[in-house]
Amino acid sequence: MKHGYTLRAWGWDDYLEAAFDTWRMQGFTAARVTVVHKERYEVITKDGPCWAEVTGKFRYRADASADYPAVGDWVAIQYYPDDAFALIHAVLPRRSRISRKMAGDNTDEQVLAANIDKIFIVSGLDQDFNIRRIERYRTLAADSGAKPYILLNKADLCTDAEANAHAIRAVCPNVPVLVISAIHQKGVESILKIIGSGETAVLLGSSGVGKSTIINALLDDDRQKVQTVSGYMDKGRHTTVRRELFVMPGGGLLIDSPGLRELQLWNVEENLAVAFEDIAALAVHCRYRDCSHVQEPGCAVRQAIHDGILDKQRFNNYLKLLREIKFLALRQNEGAARAERLRWKSIKAAHKRSKKNN
């Protein structure tokens, strides 16, 4: 067995060992997905890395794209050591997952990472600093089952980094905020202390916030290609082109991911109360239980805005996210109804053909 390729080093534990009995009895072995390439996967086994594909049976049983392996997933494989190749037969139940709605018009779920313990929401302290965007990422993280942290990178490019950190702490009071400068390796050691041995964390953020630079600083190696930020409006360029799982020197694991140009939320209406807990606390005092906070009398939320207790831009962002989530739910219901109609139409057509043939 190669040093460094024990499954324990990649997050395997006693819980997974016991949960894997069902697949072990079928002759399968365990592996973890480290990279996804469309229809092929890089996985790590007890004997080292190898390529893998899902079986035809797996494809037949998968109802949606979210059923397919994602980076961080544990899978049951049939391993062919002579070819350094494996067939994936099943995805083990996920302890946690980060999901968004697929980009574009598709209403399917896209799993960005699975089985993660910590989420680092990365934002640059340059001209691209955006509190409303961080609130959106915070809402996404609330649905994951993992503990969120906020990384404010590029402190070297900000004249008052602590003021921005204070503004973030005000809207995310229960989320630790770290101010770092990855390019100068200042504050990076605090990240290593947060990710314990065997724990998995993920970096999330838009393009150009410095995720690849953070990865390189943590690994003390130029593993991830880094590009400078483009001059026009300080817009970042994509450097990471795939999600990838790394083992760090301290024994923690970290998933790097491409910058997200489009972050549409996925079924997280109940988690708005977590990301916007101040609004949820105010809403308890509204006169009407189903208050929309738009025009009803006795609205405690609107009164808080009037009194200067609640920032109006934060409230408007809350309403924007709520409308987005409700619209997605409506489209999903319409899509489900349409699929059900097509299914019954197909069943009736098959029944007619059967009667005709008989």
GIBELCOR-V414751 format. One record per run of one state. SS is the DSSP state (H for helix, E for strand, C for the rest). FROM is the first residue (numbers start at 1). LEN is the number of residues. If there is no record, write none. Layout:
((SS FROM LEN) (SS FROM LEN))
//
This chain:
((C 1 6) (H 7 4) (C 11 3) (H 14 6) (C 20 1) (H 21 4) (C 25 4) (E 29 9) (C 38 2) (E 40 6) (C 46 2) (E 48 7) (C 55 1) (H 56 6) (C 62 3) (H 65 3) (C 68 6) (E 74 7) (C 81 4) (E 85 7) (C 92 5) (E 97 5) (C 102 7) (E 109 6) (C 115 3) (E 118 7) (C 125 6) (H 131 12) (C 143 4) (E 147 7) (C 154 1) (H 155 3) (C 158 3) (H 161 11) (C 172 4) (E 176 4) (C 180 1) (E 181 1) (H 182 3) (C 185 1) (E 186 1) (C 187 1) (H 188 7) (C 195 5) (E 200 5) (C 205 6) (H 211 9) (C 220 12) (H 232 3) (C 235 9) (E 244 4) (C 248 5) (E 253 4) (C 257 7) (E 264 1) (C 265 4) (H 269 7) (C 276 1) (H 277 7) (C 284 16) (H 300 7) (C 307 5) (H 312 46) (C 358 1))
//
